[in-house]
Amino acid sequence: MQYGFIIPGGDAHEIIEMAREAEEAGWDGVFYWDGICIEGAGPMFDPWAMLAAIAVRTERVRIGAMLTPPSRRRPWKLARETVTVDVLSSGRLIVPIGLGALDDGGFGKVGEVTDRKRRAELLDEGLEILTGLWSGQAFSFSGRHYHIEEMTFLPPPVQSPRIPIWVVGAWPRVKSMQRALRYDGLLPAKVDEKGALAEVTPDDVRAMKEYVAEHRTARTPFDIVWEGETPGDDARRAVELVHPWAEAGATWWLESRWGNPTRLDEARARIRQGPPRIK
């Protein structure tokens, strides 16, 4: 299992310093929010500018934004941003993708699409364009929402065959899970019979892992990513919290401190204590 830290809001310079400290403390990945305006979340900065700065201040950790909703981004602009960060980081970028959270003012308050079905369509077309442009080969596209005349997008990313893409999969919806299987990782979610979000358990992750093994045809690496909180002052308890998810098949644990900007000092202390590594 690998271990990442999602850095909460704060001063931009502090965020970059926390990323550097995370690398020194042995974390495998550093992630930053992708948001426009979330009430109560405190200061927020452009994720691609932040990741570019983190890329040049670190050497080893994987980096990414949690998480990017393609429906409110031009795919060709996102392609340029991601390639830039991948080059600056010498091939360490990961791109987590989902429909996005509608409590972000960057959706309804500015007139972006909020309908779930349409956002899913934009996501699918956006990912096809993103990977097509990353190829470095002549590429054109004609879909319901986007049209691109033939163009060659250079340079390609450092990583081959592409920058890894992690996609939210809503278990047990087949279409949502099949989307995730086309790419490089799964961010597990769960919906009940009425379509409402439900709690994900290690047994659910185990079932998702079995689904991946049965239905994914590609033989490239595939991650299952889970996130949560562990105490930094009780190593045994931290491992106890992570172990069920690792045993169920998760390959990444992302330490998170969502939603409260007053927790920045707590997050910094947790970073310095290092990951809850299972030996």
matplotlib code that plots the C-alpha trace (Angstrom):
import matplotlib.pyplot as plt

x = [0.0, 1.1, 0.2, -0.7, -1.8, -4.5, -3.4, -6.3, -6.6, -4.2, -1.6, -0.2, 3.4, 2.5, 0.9, 4.1, 6.1, 3.8, 4.2, 8.0, 7.6, 5.4, 8.1, 10.7, 8.4, 8.0, 4.6, 4.3, 1.9, 0.7, -2.7, -4.4, -8.1, -9.6, -12.3, -13.5, -15.4, -16.5, -18.2, -16.4, -13.3, -11.2, -8.7, -8.4, -5.9, -5.8, -4.8, -2.6, -0.6, -0.2, 0.8, 3.3, 4.9, 4.9, 6.4, 9.5, 9.9, 9.7, 11.5, 9.8, 6.2, 3.3, 1.1, -2.5, -5.7, -8.6, -10.5, -11.1, -14.6, -14.0, -17.5, -16.4, -13.1, -12.2, -10.6, -7.8, -6.9, -6.9, -4.7, -2.2, -2.3, -1.7, 1.1, 2.8, 2.7, 3.7, 6.8, 7.7, 7.4, 9.4, 6.4, 4.8, 1.3, -1.9, -5.3, -8.2, -11.5, -15.2, -18.5, -17.6, -19.4, -22.2, -21.6, -18.7, -19.9, -18.0, -21.0, -24.5, -23.4, -21.6, -23.9, -21.9, -23.8, -25.3, -27.4, -25.8, -26.4, -25.0, -22.0, -21.3, -21.5, -19.1, -16.8, -16.7, -16.1, -13.5, -11.5, -11.5, -10.2, -7.7, -6.1, -6.3, -4.4, -1.9, -0.9, 1.2, -0.3, -2.8, -6.1, -9.7, -13.0, -16.7, -19.1, -22.3, -20.7, -17.2, -15.7, -12.0, -10.5, -7.3, -4.4, -1.2, -0.7, 2.9, 4.7, 3.2, 3.3, 6.5, 4.5, 3.6, 1.2, -0.5, -0.7, -2.6, -6.3, -8.3, -12.0, -14.9, -16.9, -20.4, -20.9, -22.8, -23.8, -22.4, -21.9, -20.0, -17.8, -17.1, -16.0, -13.4, -12.2, -11.2, -8.6, -6.0, -7.7, -10.9, -12.1, -14.8, -18.3, -21.6, -25.2, -28.3, -31.4, -32.8, -29.6, -28.5, -24.8, -24.3, -21.4, -18.6, -17.3, -14.2, -16.5, -17.7, -14.1, -13.4, -16.4, -15.2, -11.8, -13.3, -15.4, -12.2, -10.4, -13.4, -14.2, -11.1, -9.4, -6.3, -3.3, -1.8, -1.5, -4.8, -5.2, -8.0, -7.9, -9.4, -9.2, -9.7, -8.1, -5.6, -4.0, -0.4, 0.3, -0.8, 0.9, -0.8, -4.2, -3.4, -2.4, -5.6, -7.7, -5.9, -5.5, -9.1, -8.9, -5.5, -6.7, -9.9, -7.7, -7.0, -3.6, -3.5, -4.5, -5.1, -4.9, -7.5, -8.5, -11.5, -13.6, -12.1, -9.3, -8.6, -7.2, -4.1, -1.8, -3.3, -2.6, 1.0, 1.6, 0.1, 2.3, 5.4, 4.5, 4.6, 2.3, 0.4, 2.5, 1.6, 4.8]
y = [0.0, 3.6, 6.6, 10.1, 13.2, 15.6, 19.1, 21.3, 25.0, 27.5, 30.0, 29.1, 29.2, 27.0, 24.4, 24.1, 23.8, 21.1, 19.1, 19.3, 18.1, 15.3, 14.0, 14.2, 12.4, 9.4, 9.9, 8.6, 11.2, 14.8, 16.0, 19.4, 20.4, 21.2, 23.8, 27.2, 28.5, 26.2, 27.8, 27.3, 25.8, 29.0, 30.3, 28.2, 28.4, 27.1, 23.5, 23.4, 26.5, 24.9, 21.5, 23.2, 24.8, 21.6, 19.8, 21.9, 21.8, 18.0, 15.1, 11.8, 12.1, 11.6, 14.7, 15.4, 17.4, 15.9, 15.8, 17.4, 17.6, 17.7, 19.1, 22.6, 22.6, 22.8, 19.4, 20.9, 23.4, 20.6, 18.6, 21.5, 22.0, 18.3, 17.9, 20.9, 19.6, 16.1, 17.5, 19.8, 16.8, 14.5, 12.2, 12.1, 13.4, 11.5, 12.9, 11.9, 12.5, 12.7, 14.6, 17.1, 18.3, 20.7, 22.5, 24.2, 27.6, 26.9, 25.0, 26.4, 29.9, 30.6, 28.8, 25.6, 22.4, 20.7, 18.0, 14.7, 13.0, 15.8, 16.1, 12.4, 12.9, 15.8, 13.7, 10.8, 13.0, 15.0, 11.9, 10.7, 14.1, 14.3, 10.9, 11.6, 14.8, 13.3, 10.8, 13.3, 12.0, 13.7, 13.7, 14.8, 14.4, 14.8, 14.2, 15.5, 18.3, 18.8, 19.0, 19.2, 19.5, 17.4, 18.7, 17.4, 18.3, 18.6, 17.7, 14.5, 13.7, 12.2, 9.1, 6.4, 5.1, 8.1, 10.0, 7.7, 8.6, 7.7, 7.8, 7.8, 4.6, 4.4, 0.9, -1.1, 1.0, -0.9, 2.2, 4.1, 1.1, 0.4, 4.0, 3.5, 0.3, 2.0, 4.0, 3.5, 3.6, 3.6, 6.1, 4.0, 5.4, 3.6, 4.3, 2.7, 1.5, 5.0, 6.4, 8.2, 8.0, 5.3, 4.4, 2.3, -0.6, -2.7, -5.5, -3.1, -2.5, -6.2, -6.7, -3.9, -5.4, -8.7, -6.8, -5.2, -8.5, -10.1, -7.3, -5.2, -6.3, -4.1, -5.6, -2.3, -1.4, -0.4, 1.3, 1.3, 4.4, 5.0, 8.0, 8.6, 10.0, 8.3, 9.5, 10.4, 9.9, 6.2, 4.2, 0.9, 2.5, 4.1, 0.8, -0.8, 1.8, 1.3, -2.5, -3.5, -1.4, -2.8, -6.3, -5.6, -4.5, -0.8, 0.1, 3.7, 5.3, 9.1, 10.9, 13.7, 16.6, 17.9, 21.0, 22.9, 25.4, 25.6, 22.1, 23.3, 22.9, 19.5, 18.5, 19.7, 17.8, 14.6, 15.0, 15.2, 12.0, 10.0, 7.6, 4.7, 2.2, -1.5, -3.5]
z = [0.0, -0.7, 1.5, 0.4, 2.2, 1.1, 2.2, 3.4, 2.7, 4.0, 2.8, -0.5, 0.7, 3.7, 1.4, -0.7, 2.5, 3.8, 0.6, 1.0, 4.6, 3.5, 1.2, 4.0, 6.4, 4.0, 2.4, -1.1, -2.4, -1.9, -3.1, -3.0, -3.4, -6.7, -5.8, -6.8, -3.8, -1.0, 1.9, 5.2, 3.5, 3.9, 1.2, -1.9, -4.8, -8.3, -8.1, -11.2, -10.1, -6.7, -8.2, -10.5, -7.5, -5.5, -8.5, -8.5, -4.7, -4.4, -6.0, -5.2, -4.1, -6.5, -6.8, -7.8, -7.3, -5.3, -7.4, -10.8, -12.4, -16.2, -16.8, -15.8, -17.6, -21.3, -22.0, -24.1, -21.4, -18.8, -21.2, -21.3, -17.5, -16.8, -19.3, -17.8, -14.3, -15.4, -17.2, -14.2, -11.8, -14.1, -14.5, -11.0, -11.7, -11.0, -12.2, -9.9, -11.8, -10.7, -11.3, -8.5, -5.4, -6.1, -2.8, -4.6, -5.8, -9.0, -10.3, -9.7, -8.6, -11.9, -14.3, -14.8, -15.6, -12.5, -14.1, -13.2, -16.5, -18.5, -16.2, -16.8, -20.5, -20.3, -18.1, -20.6, -23.6, -21.7, -20.7, -24.3, -25.5, -22.7, -23.4, -27.2, -26.9, -24.5, -27.2, -29.1, -32.3, -34.7, -33.0, -33.8, -32.0, -32.7, -29.8, -28.5, -26.5, -28.0, -31.5, -32.2, -35.7, -36.2, -34.1, -32.7, -29.1, -28.0, -25.9, -24.7, -21.0, -19.5, -18.3, -20.8, -21.9, -20.1, -16.9, -14.5, -14.1, -11.0, -11.5, -9.0, -9.3, -7.8, -6.6, -7.8, -10.9, -13.9, -16.1, -13.4, -12.6, -16.3, -16.7, -14.0, -15.4, -18.7, -16.8, -14.0, -10.6, -8.7, -6.1, -4.4, -3.8, -3.1, -3.9, -2.4, -4.1, -4.2, -5.7, -2.5, -1.4, 1.2, 3.5, 1.9, 3.9, 3.5, 2.3, -0.5, -1.5, -1.5, -3.9, -6.1, -6.3, -7.4, -10.0, -11.3, -11.5, -13.4, -15.8, -16.5, -19.7, -19.6, -17.9, -16.8, -13.1, -11.4, -8.0, -5.5, -3.4, 0.0, 2.3, 6.0, 9.2, 11.5, 14.7, 14.5, 18.2, 18.2, 15.6, 16.5, 16.3, 13.0, 11.5, 12.9, 11.1, 7.7, 7.8, 6.9, 3.8, 2.7, 3.4, 1.3, -1.7, -1.4, -2.8, -1.6, 1.7, 1.5, 4.8, 4.8, 6.9, 4.9, 5.4, 8.3, 7.7, 11.4, 11.2, 9.3, 12.3, 13.0, 9.4, 9.6, 12.7, 11.2, 8.1, 10.2, 12.1, 8.9, 7.2, 9.0, 7.1, 7.4, 7.8]

ax = plt.figure().add_subplot(projection="3d")
ax.plot(x, y, z, "-o")
ax.set_aspect("equal")
plt.show()
